[in-house]
Amino acid sequence: MAYKLDILSIETSTHNVKRFKISKPNNYNFISGQATNVAINKPEWQDKKRAFTITSLTDDHSL
């Protein structure tokens, strides 16, 4: 299933790690630490999915 979500904030953790805070879809179920594939909704990026690890808690309002 695909979702279109909003990026709420971006933080640089280290020189090669960024933290993205994104909106959470209604009724989205996951396990903390689970990975998901993400792509940017622009024509040149839509087919370039990357794995991201979810670090939020299941009852948080964002991912």
mmCIF file as Biopython writes it, N, C-alpha, C and O atoms, coordinates in Angstrom:
data_model
#
loop_
_atom_site.group_PDB
_atom_site.id
_atom_site.type_symbol
_atom_site.label_atom_id
_atom_site.label_alt_id
_atom_site.label_comp_id
_atom_site.label_asym_id
_atom_site.label_entity_id
_atom_site.label_seq_id
_atom_site.pdbx_PDB_ins_code
_atom_site.Cartn_x
_atom_site.Cartn_y
_atom_site.Cartn_z
_atom_site.occupancy
_atom_site.B_iso_or_equiv
_atom_site.auth_seq_id
_atom_site.auth_asym_id
_atom_site.pdbx_PDB_model_num
ATOM 1   N N  . MET A ? 1  ? 0.841  -1.174 0.000   1.0 0.0 1  A 1 
ATOM 2   C CA . MET A ? 1  ? 0.000  0.000  0.000   1.0 0.0 1  A 1 
ATOM 3   C C  . MET A ? 1  ? 0.892  1.245  0.000   1.0 0.0 1  A 1 
ATOM 4   O O  . MET A ? 1  ? 1.909  1.279  0.693   1.0 0.0 1  A 1 
ATOM 5   N N  . ALA A ? 2  ? 0.525  2.238  -0.753  1.0 0.0 2  A 1 
ATOM 6   C CA . ALA A ? 2  ? 1.303  3.475  -0.840  1.0 0.0 2  A 1 
ATOM 7   C C  . ALA A ? 2  ? 0.548  4.618  -0.155  1.0 0.0 2  A 1 
ATOM 8   O O  . ALA A ? 2  ? -0.677 4.707  -0.234  1.0 0.0 2  A 1 
ATOM 9   N N  . TYR A ? 3  ? 1.297  5.476  0.508   1.0 0.0 3  A 1 
ATOM 10  C CA . TYR A ? 3  ? 0.750  6.654  1.182   1.0 0.0 3  A 1 
ATOM 11  C C  . TYR A ? 3  ? 1.494  7.887  0.694   1.0 0.0 3  A 1 
ATOM 12  O O  . TYR A ? 3  ? 2.684  7.813  0.386   1.0 0.0 3  A 1 
ATOM 13  N N  . LYS A ? 4  ? 0.808  9.015  0.620   1.0 0.0 4  A 1 
ATOM 14  C CA . LYS A ? 4  ? 1.451  10.299 0.367   1.0 0.0 4  A 1 
ATOM 15  C C  . LYS A ? 4  ? 1.419  11.069 1.671   1.0 0.0 4  A 1 
ATOM 16  O O  . LYS A ? 4  ? 0.348  11.384 2.191   1.0 0.0 4  A 1 
ATOM 17  N N  . LEU A ? 5  ? 2.606  11.375 2.202   1.0 0.0 5  A 1 
ATOM 18  C CA . LEU A ? 5  ? 2.725  11.986 3.521   1.0 0.0 5  A 1 
ATOM 19  C C  . LEU A ? 5  ? 3.483  13.299 3.436   1.0 0.0 5  A 1 
ATOM 20  O O  . LEU A ? 5  ? 4.198  13.557 2.467   1.0 0.0 5  A 1 
ATOM 21  N N  . ASP A ? 6  ? 3.321  14.123 4.457   1.0 0.0 6  A 1 
ATOM 22  C CA . ASP A ? 6  ? 4.018  15.397 4.531   1.0 0.0 6  A 1 
ATOM 23  C C  . ASP A ? 6  ? 5.261  15.264 5.408   1.0 0.0 6  A 1 
ATOM 24  O O  . ASP A ? 6  ? 5.236  14.600 6.444   1.0 0.0 6  A 1 
ATOM 25  N N  . ILE A ? 7  ? 6.353  15.908 4.977   1.0 0.0 7  A 1 
ATOM 26  C CA . ILE A ? 7  ? 7.553  16.000 5.806   1.0 0.0 7  A 1 
ATOM 27  C C  . ILE A ? 7  ? 7.333  17.157 6.773   1.0 0.0 7  A 1 
ATOM 28  O O  . ILE A ? 7  ? 7.119  18.292 6.347   1.0 0.0 7  A 1 
ATOM 29  N N  . LEU A ? 8  ? 7.387  16.875 8.071   1.0 0.0 8  A 1 
ATOM 30  C CA . LEU A ? 8  ? 7.154  17.886 9.095   1.0 0.0 8  A 1 
ATOM 31  C C  . LEU A ? 8  ? 8.444  18.575 9.514   1.0 0.0 8  A 1 
ATOM 32  O O  . LEU A ? 8  ? 8.434  19.765 9.831   1.0 0.0 8  A 1 
ATOM 33  N N  . SER A ? 9  ? 9.563  17.839 9.519   1.0 0.0 9  A 1 
ATOM 34  C CA . SER A ? 9  ? 10.861 18.430 9.852   1.0 0.0 9  A 1 
ATOM 35  C C  . SER A ? 9  ? 11.971 17.499 9.398   1.0 0.0 9  A 1 
ATOM 36  O O  . SER A ? 9  ? 11.762 16.303 9.197   1.0 0.0 9  A 1 
ATOM 37  N N  . ILE A ? 10 ? 13.175 18.082 9.238   1.0 0.0 10 A 1 
ATOM 38  C CA . ILE A ? 10 ? 14.379 17.329 8.888   1.0 0.0 10 A 1 
ATOM 39  C C  . ILE A ? 10 ? 15.498 17.806 9.805   1.0 0.0 10 A 1 
ATOM 40  O O  . ILE A ? 10 ? 15.726 19.007 9.945   1.0 0.0 10 A 1 
ATOM 41  N N  . GLU A ? 11 ? 16.195 16.859 10.429  1.0 0.0 11 A 1 
ATOM 42  C CA . GLU A ? 11 ? 17.321 17.175 11.309  1.0 0.0 11 A 1 
ATOM 43  C C  . GLU A ? 11 ? 18.534 16.358 10.874  1.0 0.0 11 A 1 
ATOM 44  O O  . GLU A ? 11 ? 18.391 15.206 10.464  1.0 0.0 11 A 1 
ATOM 45  N N  . THR A ? 12 ? 19.713 16.940 10.960  1.0 0.0 12 A 1 
ATOM 46  C CA . THR A ? 12 ? 20.948 16.221 10.693  1.0 0.0 12 A 1 
ATOM 47  C C  . THR A ? 12 ? 21.475 15.676 12.014  1.0 0.0 12 A 1 
ATOM 48  O O  . THR A ? 12 ? 21.775 16.434 12.936  1.0 0.0 12 A 1 
ATOM 49  N N  . SER A ? 13 ? 21.586 14.348 12.094  1.0 0.0 13 A 1 
ATOM 50  C CA . SER A ? 13 ? 22.104 13.704 13.305  1.0 0.0 13 A 1 
ATOM 51  C C  . SER A ? 13 ? 23.623 13.587 13.262  1.0 0.0 13 A 1 
ATOM 52  O O  . SER A ? 13 ? 24.307 13.935 14.225  1.0 0.0 13 A 1 
ATOM 53  N N  . THR A ? 14 ? 24.145 13.096 12.140  1.0 0.0 14 A 1 
ATOM 54  C CA . THR A ? 14 ? 25.591 13.009 11.914  1.0 0.0 14 A 1 
ATOM 55  C C  . THR A ? 14 ? 25.844 13.373 10.457  1.0 0.0 14 A 1 
ATOM 56  O O  . THR A ? 14 ? 24.911 13.718 9.731   1.0 0.0 14 A 1 
ATOM 57  N N  . HIS A ? 15 ? 27.099 13.298 10.025  1.0 0.0 15 A 1 
ATOM 58  C CA . HIS A ? 15 ? 27.420 13.679 8.649   1.0 0.0 15 A 1 
ATOM 59  C C  . HIS A ? 15 ? 26.721 12.801 7.607   1.0 0.0 15 A 1 
ATOM 60  O O  . HIS A ? 15 ? 26.586 13.219 6.456   1.0 0.0 15 A 1 
ATOM 61  N N  . ASN A ? 16 ? 26.278 11.610 7.974   1.0 0.0 16 A 1 
ATOM 62  C CA . ASN A ? 16 ? 25.614 10.737 7.005   1.0 0.0 16 A 1 
ATOM 63  C C  . ASN A ? 16 ? 24.275 10.187 7.504   1.0 0.0 16 A 1 
ATOM 64  O O  . ASN A ? 16 ? 23.777 9.198  6.966   1.0 0.0 16 A 1 
ATOM 65  N N  . VAL A ? 17 ? 23.690 10.814 8.523   1.0 0.0 17 A 1 
ATOM 66  C CA . VAL A ? 17 ? 22.383 10.387 9.048   1.0 0.0 17 A 1 
ATOM 67  C C  . VAL A ? 17 ? 21.478 11.599 9.198   1.0 0.0 17 A 1 
ATOM 68  O O  . VAL A ? 17 ? 21.852 12.600 9.810   1.0 0.0 17 A 1 
ATOM 69  N N  . LYS A ? 18 ? 20.279 11.493 8.626   1.0 0.0 18 A 1 
ATOM 70  C CA . LYS A ? 18 ? 19.271 12.541 8.789   1.0 0.0 18 A 1 
ATOM 71  C C  . LYS A ? 18 ? 18.031 11.933 9.428   1.0 0.0 18 A 1 
ATOM 72  O O  . LYS A ? 18 ? 17.719 10.761 9.221   1.0 0.0 18 A 1 
ATOM 73  N N  . ARG A ? 19 ? 17.338 12.742 10.199  1.0 0.0 19 A 1 
ATOM 74  C CA . ARG A ? 19 ? 16.090 12.322 10.843  1.0 0.0 19 A 1 
ATOM 75  C C  . ARG A ? 19 ? 14.949 13.093 10.195  1.0 0.0 19 A 1 
ATOM 76  O O  . ARG A ? 19 ? 14.939 14.324 10.193  1.0 0.0 19 A 1 
ATOM 77  N N  . PHE A ? 20 ? 13.988 12.353 9.645   1.0 0.0 20 A 1 
ATOM 78  C CA . PHE A ? 20 ? 12.822 12.949 9.020   1.0 0.0 20 A 1 
ATOM 79  C C  . PHE A ? 20 ? 11.618 12.691 9.913   1.0 0.0 20 A 1 
ATOM 80  O O  . PHE A ? 20 ? 11.370 11.550 10.302  1.0 0.0 20 A 1 
ATOM 81  N N  . LYS A ? 21 ? 10.882 13.716 10.235  1.0 0.0 21 A 1 
ATOM 82  C CA . LYS A ? 21 ? 9.622  13.567 10.960  1.0 0.0 21 A 1 
ATOM 83  C C  . LYS A ? 21 ? 8.522  13.759 9.918   1.0 0.0 21 A 1 
ATOM 84  O O  . LYS A ? 21 ? 8.439  14.807 9.276   1.0 0.0 21 A 1 
ATOM 85  N N  . ILE A ? 22 ? 7.675  12.734 9.755   1.0 0.0 22 A 1 
ATOM 86  C CA . ILE A ? 22 ? 6.634  12.794 8.732   1.0 0.0 22 A 1 
ATOM 87  C C  . ILE A ? 22 ? 5.264  12.535 9.349   1.0 0.0 22 A 1 
ATOM 88  O O  . ILE A ? 22 ? 5.146  11.947 10.423  1.0 0.0 22 A 1 
ATOM 89  N N  . SER A ? 23 ? 4.238  12.990 8.642   1.0 0.0 23 A 1 
ATOM 90  C CA . SER A ? 23 ? 2.874  12.758 9.110   1.0 0.0 23 A 1 
ATOM 91  C C  . SER A ? 23 ? 2.593  11.261 9.119   1.0 0.0 23 A 1 
ATOM 92  O O  . SER A ? 23 ? 3.182  10.504 8.347   1.0 0.0 23 A 1 
ATOM 93  N N  . LYS A ? 24 ? 1.700  10.847 9.986   1.0 0.0 24 A 1 
ATOM 94  C CA . LYS A ? 24 ? 1.365  9.427  10.127  1.0 0.0 24 A 1 
ATOM 95  C C  . LYS A ? 24 ? -0.041 9.203  9.571   1.0 0.0 24 A 1 
ATOM 96  O O  . LYS A ? 24 ? -0.974 9.902  9.965   1.0 0.0 24 A 1 
ATOM 97  N N  . PRO A ? 25 ? -0.206 8.245  8.666   1.0 0.0 25 A 1 
ATOM 98  C CA . PRO A ? 25 ? -1.536 7.954  8.119   1.0 0.0 25 A 1 
ATOM 99  C C  . PRO A ? 25 ? -2.472 7.411  9.211   1.0 0.0 25 A 1 
ATOM 100 O O  . PRO A ? 25 ? -2.023 6.763  10.156  1.0 0.0 25 A 1 
ATOM 101 N N  . ASN A ? 26 ? -3.739 7.674  9.072   1.0 0.0 26 A 1 
ATOM 102 C CA . ASN A ? 26 ? -4.727 7.110  9.999   1.0 0.0 26 A 1 
ATOM 103 C C  . ASN A ? 26 ? -4.668 5.588  9.938   1.0 0.0 26 A 1 
ATOM 104 O O  . ASN A ? 26 ? -4.538 5.008  8.860   1.0 0.0 26 A 1 
ATOM 105 N N  . ASN A ? 27 ? -4.762 4.952  11.084  1.0 0.0 27 A 1 
ATOM 106 C CA . ASN A ? 27 ? -4.785 3.490  11.208  1.0 0.0 27 A 1 
ATOM 107 C C  . ASN A ? 27 ? -3.536 2.820  10.649  1.0 0.0 27 A 1 
ATOM 108 O O  . ASN A ? 27 ? -3.610 1.675  10.204  1.0 0.0 27 A 1 
ATOM 109 N N  . TYR A ? 28 ? -2.389 3.499  10.659  1.0 0.0 28 A 1 
ATOM 110 C CA . TYR A ? 28 ? -1.131 2.916  10.188  1.0 0.0 28 A 1 
ATOM 111 C C  . TYR A ? 28 ? -0.522 2.104  11.316  1.0 0.0 28 A 1 
ATOM 112 O O  . TYR A ? 28 ? -0.238 2.641  12.387  1.0 0.0 28 A 1 
ATOM 113 N N  . ASN A ? 29 ? -0.322 0.822  11.084  1.0 0.0 29 A 1 
ATOM 114 C CA . ASN A ? 29 ? 0.219  -0.077 12.098  1.0 0.0 29 A 1 
ATOM 115 C C  . ASN A ? 29 ? 1.653  -0.456 11.765  1.0 0.0 29 A 1 
ATOM 116 O O  . ASN A ? 29 ? 1.968  -0.750 10.612  1.0 0.0 29 A 1 
ATOM 117 N N  . PHE A ? 30 ? 2.513  -0.451 12.760  1.0 0.0 30 A 1 
ATOM 118 C CA . PHE A ? 30 ? 3.912  -0.811 12.581  1.0 0.0 30 A 1 
ATOM 119 C C  . PHE A ? 30 ? 4.492  -1.222 13.921  1.0 0.0 30 A 1 
ATOM 120 O O  . PHE A ? 30 ? 3.867  -1.040 14.966  1.0 0.0 30 A 1 
ATOM 121 N N  . ILE A ? 31 ? 5.690  -1.777 13.878  1.0 0.0 31 A 1 
ATOM 122 C CA . ILE A ? 31 ? 6.449  -2.128 15.068  1.0 0.0 31 A 1 
ATOM 123 C C  . ILE A ? 31 ? 7.658  -1.199 15.107  1.0 0.0 31 A 1 
ATOM 124 O O  . ILE A ? 31 ? 8.357  -1.067 14.103  1.0 0.0 31 A 1 
ATOM 125 N N  . SER A ? 32 ? 7.921  -0.555 16.240  1.0 0.0 32 A 1 
ATOM 126 C CA . SER A ? 32 ? 9.091  0.322  16.340  1.0 0.0 32 A 1 
ATOM 127 C C  . SER A ? 32 ? 10.342 -0.441 15.937  1.0 0.0 32 A 1 
ATOM 128 O O  . SER A ? 32 ? 10.556 -1.573 16.372  1.0 0.0 32 A 1 
ATOM 129 N N  . GLY A ? 33 ? 11.177 0.191  15.096  1.0 0.0 33 A 1 
ATOM 130 C CA . GLY A ? 33 ? 12.367 -0.452 14.573  1.0 0.0 33 A 1 
ATOM 131 C C  . GLY A ? 33 ? 12.159 -1.104 13.221  1.0 0.0 33 A 1 
ATOM 132 O O  . GLY A ? 33 ? 13.119 -1.499 12.558  1.0 0.0 33 A 1 
ATOM 133 N N  . GLN A ? 34 ? 10.900 -1.218 12.811  1.0 0.0 34 A 1 
ATOM 134 C CA . GLN A ? 34 ? 10.573 -1.789 11.510  1.0 0.0 34 A 1 
ATOM 135 C C  . GLN A ? 34 ? 11.045 -0.844 10.408  1.0 0.0 34 A 1 
ATOM 136 O O  . GLN A ? 34 ? 11.030 0.373  10.592  1.0 0.0 34 A 1 
ATOM 137 N N  . ALA A ? 35 ? 11.459 -1.383 9.278   1.0 0.0 35 A 1 
ATOM 138 C CA . ALA A ? 35 ? 11.862 -0.564 8.137   1.0 0.0 35 A 1 
ATOM 139 C C  . ALA A ? 35 ? 10.710 -0.480 7.135   1.0 0.0 35 A 1 
ATOM 140 O O  . ALA A ? 35 ? 9.866  -1.372 7.057   1.0 0.0 35 A 1 
ATOM 141 N N  . THR A ? 36 ? 10.700 0.603  6.378   1.0 0.0 36 A 1 
ATOM 142 C CA . THR A ? 36 ? 9.721  0.783  5.319   1.0 0.0 36 A 1 
ATOM 143 C C  . THR A ? 36 ? 10.418 1.437  4.138   1.0 0.0 36 A 1 
ATOM 144 O O  . THR A ? 36 ? 11.446 2.090  4.317   1.0 0.0 36 A 1 
ATOM 145 N N  . ASN A ? 37 ? 9.884  1.277  2.944   1.0 0.0 37 A 1 
ATOM 146 C CA . ASN A ? 37 ? 10.452 1.904  1.754   1.0 0.0 37 A 1 
ATOM 147 C C  . ASN A ? 37 ? 9.803  3.251  1.521   1.0 0.0 37 A 1 
ATOM 148 O O  . ASN A ? 37 ? 8.585  3.393  1.632   1.0 0.0 37 A 1 
ATOM 149 N N  . VAL A ? 38 ? 10.628 4.250  1.194   1.0 0.0 38 A 1 
ATOM 150 C CA . VAL A ? 38 ? 10.157 5.620  1.012   1.0 0.0 38 A 1 
ATOM 151 C C  . VAL A ? 38 ? 10.701 6.165  -0.301  1.0 0.0 38 A 1 
ATOM 152 O O  . VAL A ? 38 ? 11.855 5.922  -0.653  1.0 0.0 38 A 1 
ATOM 153 N N  . ALA A ? 39 ? 9.861  6.907  -1.025  1.0 0.0 39 A 1 
ATOM 154 C CA . ALA A ? 39 ? 10.276 7.615  -2.235  1.0 0.0 39 A 1 
ATOM 155 C C  . ALA A ? 39 ? 9.702  9.029  -2.186  1.0 0.0 39 A 1 
ATOM 156 O O  . ALA A ? 39 ? 8.678  9.270  -1.547  1.0 0.0 39 A 1 
ATOM 157 N N  . ILE A ? 40 ? 10.361 9.946  -2.855  1.0 0.0 40 A 1 
ATOM 158 C CA . ILE A ? 40 ? 9.900  11.339 -2.919  1.0 0.0 40 A 1 
ATOM 159 C C  . ILE A ? 40 ? 8.929  11.474 -4.078  1.0 0.0 40 A 1 
ATOM 160 O O  . ILE A ? 40 ? 9.173  10.940 -5.161  1.0 0.0 40 A 1 
ATOM 161 N N  . ASN A ? 41 ? 7.834  12.181 -3.858  1.0 0.0 41 A 1 
ATOM 162 C CA . ASN A ? 41 ? 6.780  12.301 -4.849  1.0 0.0 41 A 1 
ATOM 163 C C  . ASN A ? 41 ? 7.107  13.380 -5.902  1.0 0.0 41 A 1 
ATOM 164 O O  . ASN A ? 41 ? 6.402  14.381 -6.025  1.0 0.0 41 A 1 
ATOM 165 N N  . LYS A ? 42 ? 8.158  13.155 -6.629  1.0 0.0 42 A 1 
ATOM 166 C CA . LYS A ? 42 ? 8.579  13.983 -7.767  1.0 0.0 42 A 1 
ATOM 167 C C  . LYS A ? 42 ? 8.887  13.015 -8.903  1.0 0.0 42 A 1 
ATOM 168 O O  . LYS A ? 42 ? 9.418  11.933 -8.651  1.0 0.0 42 A 1 
ATOM 169 N N  . PRO A ? 43 ? 8.570  13.372 -10.150 1.0 0.0 43 A 1 
ATOM 170 C CA . PRO A ? 43 ? 8.761  12.419 -11.261 1.0 0.0 43 A 1 
ATOM 171 C C  . PRO A ? 43 ? 10.138 11.766 -11.305 1.0 0.0 43 A 1 
ATOM 172 O O  . PRO A ? 43 ? 10.240 10.567 -11.565 1.0 0.0 43 A 1 
ATOM 173 N N  . GLU A ? 44 ? 11.189 12.527 -11.059 1.0 0.0 44 A 1 
ATOM 174 C CA . GLU A ? 44 ? 12.540 11.968 -11.149 1.0 0.0 44 A 1 
ATOM 175 C C  . GLU A ? 44 ? 12.936 11.118 -9.939  1.0 0.0 44 A 1 
ATOM 176 O O  . GLU A ? 44 ? 13.984 10.474 -9.963  1.0 0.0 44 A 1 
ATOM 177 N N  . TRP A ? 45 ? 12.125 11.104 -8.892  1.0 0.0 45 A 1 
ATOM 178 C CA . TRP A ? 45 ? 12.453 10.364 -7.658  1.0 0.0 45 A 1 
ATOM 179 C C  . TRP A ? 45 ? 11.463 9.257  -7.307  1.0 0.0 45 A 1 
ATOM 180 O O  . TRP A ? 45 ? 11.769 8.426  -6.452  1.0 0.0 45 A 1 
ATOM 181 N N  . GLN A ? 46 ? 10.303 9.214  -7.926  1.0 0.0 46 A 1 
ATOM 182 C CA . GLN A ? 46 ? 9.254  8.267  -7.528  1.0 0.0 46 A 1 
ATOM 183 C C  . GLN A ? 46 ? 9.673  6.804  -7.586  1.0 0.0 46 A 1 
ATOM 184 O O  . GLN A ? 46 ? 9.174  5.997  -6.802  1.0 0.0 46 A 1 
ATOM 185 N N  . ASP A ? 47 ? 10.570 6.444  -8.487  1.0 0.0 47 A 1 
ATOM 186 C CA . ASP A ? 47 ? 11.004 5.051  -8.615  1.0 0.0 47 A 1 
ATOM 187 C C  . ASP A ? 47 ? 12.274 4.753  -7.832  1.0 0.0 47 A 1 
ATOM 188 O O  . ASP A ? 47 ? 12.831 3.662  -7.956  1.0 0.0 47 A 1 
ATOM 189 N N  . LYS A ? 48 ? 12.741 5.702  -7.029  1.0 0.0 48 A 1 
ATOM 190 C CA . LYS A ? 48 ? 13.994 5.529  -6.282  1.0 0.0 48 A 1 
ATOM 191 C C  . LYS A ? 48 ? 13.699 5.364  -4.792  1.0 0.0 48 A 1 
ATOM 192 O O  . LYS A ? 48 ? 13.974 6.253  -3.986  1.0 0.0 48 A 1 
ATOM 193 N N  . LYS A ? 49 ? 13.138 4.215  -4.448  1.0 0.0 49 A 1 
ATOM 194 C CA . LYS A ? 49 ? 12.776 3.942  -3.056  1.0 0.0 49 A 1 
ATOM 195 C C  . LYS A ? 49 ? 14.006 3.618  -2.227  1.0 0.0 49 A 1 
ATOM 196 O O  . LYS A ? 49 ? 14.952 2.991  -2.701  1.0 0.0 49 A 1 
ATOM 197 N N  . ARG A ? 50 ? 13.969 4.063  -0.974  1.0 0.0 50 A 1 
ATOM 198 C CA . ARG A ? 50 ? 15.044 3.808  -0.024  1.0 0.0 50 A 1 
ATOM 199 C C  . ARG A ? 50 ? 14.432 3.285  1.270   1.0 0.0 50 A 1 
ATOM 200 O O  . ARG A ? 50 ? 13.314 3.655  1.629   1.0 0.0 50 A 1 
ATOM 201 N N  . ALA A ? 51 ? 15.161 2.431  1.962   1.0 0.0 51 A 1 
ATOM 202 C CA . ALA A ? 51 ? 14.676 1.885  3.235   1.0 0.0 51 A 1 
ATOM 203 C C  . ALA A ? 51 ? 14.929 2.881  4.363   1.0 0.0 51 A 1 
ATOM 204 O O  . ALA A ? 51 ? 16.019 3.443  4.472   1.0 0.0 51 A 1 
ATOM 205 N N  . PHE A ? 52 ? 13.931 3.092  5.188   1.0 0.0 52 A 1 
ATOM 206 C CA . PHE A ? 52 ? 14.028 3.944  6.368   1.0 0.0 52 A 1 
ATOM 207 C C  . PHE A ? 52 ? 13.516 3.167  7.564   1.0 0.0 52 A 1 
ATOM 208 O O  . PHE A ? 52 ? 12.561 2.398  7.451   1.0 0.0 52 A 1 
ATOM 209 N N  . THR A ? 53 ? 14.146 3.366  8.705   1.0 0.0 53 A 1 
ATOM 210 C CA . THR A ? 53 ? 13.742 2.698  9.943   1.0 0.0 53 A 1 
ATOM 211 C C  . THR A ? 53 ? 12.817 3.607  10.730  1.0 0.0 53 A 1 
ATOM 212 O O  . THR A ? 53 ? 13.114 4.786  10.923  1.0 0.0 53 A 1 
ATOM 213 N N  . ILE A ? 54 ? 11.692 3.062  11.187  1.0 0.0 54 A 1 
ATOM 214 C CA . ILE A ? 54 ? 10.727 3.821  11.985  1.0 0.0 54 A 1 
ATOM 215 C C  . ILE A ? 54 ? 11.181 3.778  13.442  1.0 0.0 54 A 1 
ATOM 216 O O  . ILE A ? 54 ? 11.315 2.701  14.024  1.0 0.0 54 A 1 
ATOM 217 N N  . THR A ? 55 ? 11.418 4.946  14.025  1.0 0.0 55 A 1 
ATOM 218 C CA . THR A ? 55 ? 11.900 5.001  15.407  1.0 0.0 55 A 1 
ATOM 219 C C  . THR A ? 55 ? 10.862 5.571  16.367  1.0 0.0 55 A 1 
ATOM 220 O O  . THR A ? 55 ? 11.119 5.656  17.568  1.0 0.0 55 A 1 
ATOM 221 N N  . SER A ? 56 ? 9.711  5.958  15.866  1.0 0.0 56 A 1 
ATOM 222 C CA . SER A ? 56 ? 8.680  6.497  16.753  1.0 0.0 56 A 1 
ATOM 223 C C  . SER A ? 56 ? 7.923  5.371  17.449  1.0 0.0 56 A 1 
ATOM 224 O O  . SER A ? 56 ? 8.025  4.207  17.061  1.0 0.0 56 A 1 
ATOM 225 N N  . LEU A ? 57 ? 7.172  5.726  18.467  1.0 0.0 57 A 1 
ATOM 226 C CA . LEU A ? 57 ? 6.334  4.753  19.161  1.0 0.0 57 A 1 
ATOM 227 C C  . LEU A ? 57 ? 5.026  4.593  18.404  1.0 0.0 57 A 1 
ATOM 228 O O  . LEU A ? 57 ? 4.616  5.490  17.668  1.0 0.0 57 A 1 
ATOM 229 N N  . THR A ? 58 ? 4.373  3.459  18.581  1.0 0.0 58 A 1 
ATOM 230 C CA . THR A ? 58 ? 3.151  3.182  17.825  1.0 0.0 58 A 1 
ATOM 231 C C  . THR A ? 58 ? 2.020  4.163  18.125  1.0 0.0 58 A 1 
ATOM 232 O O  . THR A ? 58 ? 1.153  4.371  17.275  1.0 0.0 58 A 1 
ATOM 233 N N  . ASP A ? 59 ? 2.007  4.767  19.306  1.0 0.0 59 A 1 
ATOM 234 C CA . ASP A ? 59 ? 0.932  5.704  19.638  1.0 0.0 59 A 1 
ATOM 235 C C  . ASP A ? 59 ? 1.299  7.168  19.369  1.0 0.0 59 A 1 
ATOM 236 O O  . ASP A ? 59 ? 0.509  8.062  19.673  1.0 0.0 59 A 1 
ATOM 237 N N  . ASP A ? 60 ? 2.493  7.429  18.799  1.0 0.0 60 A 1 
ATOM 238 C CA . ASP A ? 60 ? 2.877  8.787  18.414  1.0 0.0 60 A 1 
ATOM 239 C C  . ASP A ? 60 ? 1.991  9.270  17.261  1.0 0.0 60 A 1 
ATOM 240 O O  . ASP A ? 60 ? 1.431  8.461  16.521  1.0 0.0 60 A 1 
ATOM 241 N N  . HIS A ? 61 ? 1.870  10.577 17.115  1.0 0.0 61 A 1 
ATOM 242 C CA . HIS A ? 61 ? 1.032  11.140 16.051  1.0 0.0 61 A 1 
ATOM 243 C C  . HIS A ? 61 ? 1.789  11.385 14.754  1.0 0.0 61 A 1 
ATOM 244 O O  . HIS A ? 61 ? 1.194  11.792 13.756  1.0 0.0 61 A 1 
ATOM 245 N N  . SER A ? 62 ? 3.090  11.142 14.759  1.0 0.0 62 A 1 
ATOM 246 C CA . SER A ? 62 ? 3.905  11.277 13.545  1.0 0.0 62 A 1 
ATOM 247 C C  . SER A ? 62 ? 4.909  10.136 13.517  1.0 0.0 62 A 1 
ATOM 248 O O  . SER A ? 62 ? 5.077  9.415  14.500  1.0 0.0 62 A 1 
ATOM 249 N N  . LEU A ? 63 ? 5.574  9.982  12.375  1.0 0.0 63 A 1 
ATOM 250 C CA . LEU A ? 63 ? 6.598  8.946  12.220  1.0 0.0 63 A 1 
ATOM 251 C C  . LEU A ? 63 ? 7.955  9.615  12.146  1.0 0.0 63 A 1 
ATOM 252 O O  . LEU A ? 63 ? 8.972  8.935  12.013  1.0 0.0 63 A 1 
#
